[in-house]
C-alpha cells in the first residue's frame, strides 16, 4: 500500500475553532490511524474544502498527517482511505463517567503524539501559582455579563499568588494552552 489517507471531511468538529471540539476530532483520526496505518508517517488527512478553496486546517492536525482537501482523493490515487468516526471517543471520556477506559495506553500514546513532553510540572509550587480566568468574551455564546466583577473578586481572593487572565482562541496552539493552564493554581471559566 503506497498512498493512504484518513478522511475527516464528514467530521463537523475537524475544522472547529474550538480547541476542545477540534481535539475530539483529532483523537478520532488518531484512533483511525492507529487501527489502519499504525506505523505510517506519510498519511494525508482529507478535509472538506470547496472546489476552489485551499485546505485550511487549524493547529493540531499536523500531528496526525498532512492536511489535504478531500477533493484530492479523486486525483491522488490513494490505495486506501480510512474514514474517521464522526464523534464520540473523547466526548465519551468526558461525559460518561462510568465508561471504562479499557486501553489507557492508547490514550497516553495520543497525548504523547499531540503534546510530546507537555506534562512536565512547572517549577513553581502549586500553592504559589496564580488564579486564572479563562475569558470567553470574544465568543458568540457563553460570555459573562459581569466579567469585570468576577475578575476583581478573583484578584482579591488570590492574594500573593496573583491573578492571570487567559484568552485562549482558535489560533492558540495546544501546547500554548497546556502551558498556560499548567501554570495556574486555580482555573476558573465557563463550562460548555
N, C-alpha and C positions, 0 to 999 in steps of 0.2 A: 504494500500500500504506500503510494508516494505522497499524494496530496490529501490532507484531511482538514476538516473544519467542524466547528461547533456552531450551530445555528441558534442565535438568540433573538432573531428578528421578531418572533412572536411573543417575547417576554416583555411585558409592559414596563417593568422596572429596570430593564437593561440600560436604557439611556437616562435614567432618572437623575435629576439634580439633587435629590435627597440621598446623602451618602449611605444611610442605613438601608433604604429601599434598594439602591444600586448594589450594595454588598450582598443582599439576599440573592440577587440575580447572578452575581459573580460566584457565589457559593454553589448555586445550581450548575453553572458552567464548569466549576472545579470538579464537582461530582461526576459530571458527564465526561470530562477529560480523564479523570481517574479511572472510570469504568472502561472507556473505549480506547483511549490513547495514553495509557499511564506513563510511558517512557518517552513520549514525543515532546520536543521543544519547538517544533515547527508547525504549530496548529494555528489556523486562522479562526477568528471569531466573526461570524457574519451578523451584521446589524441591519435593521430595516432602514433603508435610505430611499429617498425619492429617485426618480430616474436620472436626474442631473445633479443630485446632491452628493457631495463628498462625505465620506464617513467622518463622523464627529463623535468619538467615543470619550465619555468622561473618564477621569482618573480611576485607575484600578484595573481596568481591563487588560492592560499590557502585561499583567502578571499571569494571565491565562493564555494569551496568544496575541496574534497580530490582528487588530480590528480591520475589517473589510466590510464593504457594502454587500448585502445579501444578493443583489443583482449580479454580483461577480460569480456566483455559483453557476450561472448559465455559461460563462466563458472560461472559468478557471479549470474545468475538467477535474473536479475533486473525485478521488477514488471513494471516499467515504465522507458523508456529512451526518453528524450526530445531532439530534435535536435536544436542546437543553430543556429541563422541566420549566413550566410556566412560573411556578412559585412553590412555596411550601416549606422547604427544608429549614432555613433559618427562622422563618415565622413559627414553625412548629417548636423549635428550640426555645424561642422567646415566649410563646404564649401557652403552649401545652405543658404545664409544669410537671405533669406526671408522665410525660413522654420519656421512655428510657432511651438514653443515648448509647446505643449498642456499640458504636465504633468511635470512641473518643479519640483514638489515634488519628483517624481520618480528619476530624475537626482540627486537631492540633497541627496536622500537616497543612491544612488550609491556612491556618493562622500564620504558620511559618512562611508559606508561599507569598501571601499578600503583605505581610509585615515582618520580614526577617529581622530578628534581634530587637523587636519593638518593645518587648515587655521586660526590659531591664529597669529596675526601680530607680527613681530619682535619688540623688544624694541627700536631699532634704528630708528629715524625718516627717512622717505623715502628719503629726500634730502641728507642725510648723508650716504646712502648705496652705495656700490661700483658699478661701471660699470662692467658688467660681459660679458665675451665672452664664448659662448658655442663652444667648439672645435669639429671638425669633421675630424681631420687629420687622425685618425685611420680608418675611413670609406673607403669603396671601391669607393664611389662616393661622389660628392659634397664637396670635400675638397677645401680649399682656397690656391691658389698658393702663395699669398703674405701675409700669416698669420702674420708673424713677423712684417711687416709694419702696418697692421691693429691694432695689439696689442700695438705697440708703439704709434700710433695715439690715441687709446683709453686711454692709460695711461696718455698721455699729456693732453687730454681733460677732464679727470675725476677729476683732482685736488685733493683736500683734501679728498674727499670721497673714493678715491682709485680705484683699479682695481682687479678683480678676474678672474682667468682662470678656467672655469668649464669643466671638462671632464666627461660627462655622457655616460656611456656604457650600454651594455645589462645586466651587473651584478649590476648596480646601482638600488637600490630599489626605488619604487615610493615615499616613504617617504623621502629618501635621496635627490631625485630630487626636490621634493616640497620644502624642507628646503633650498636647495642651491639656487633655483630660487627666493624664497620669500626674501632672504637676499640681493637681487640685487635691485639697484635703477634704473638701465638701463640694459636691456638684449639684447645682440646682437648675432646673429648667422645666419646660412644659413637656408632658408626655404626648405622644401621638404624632 
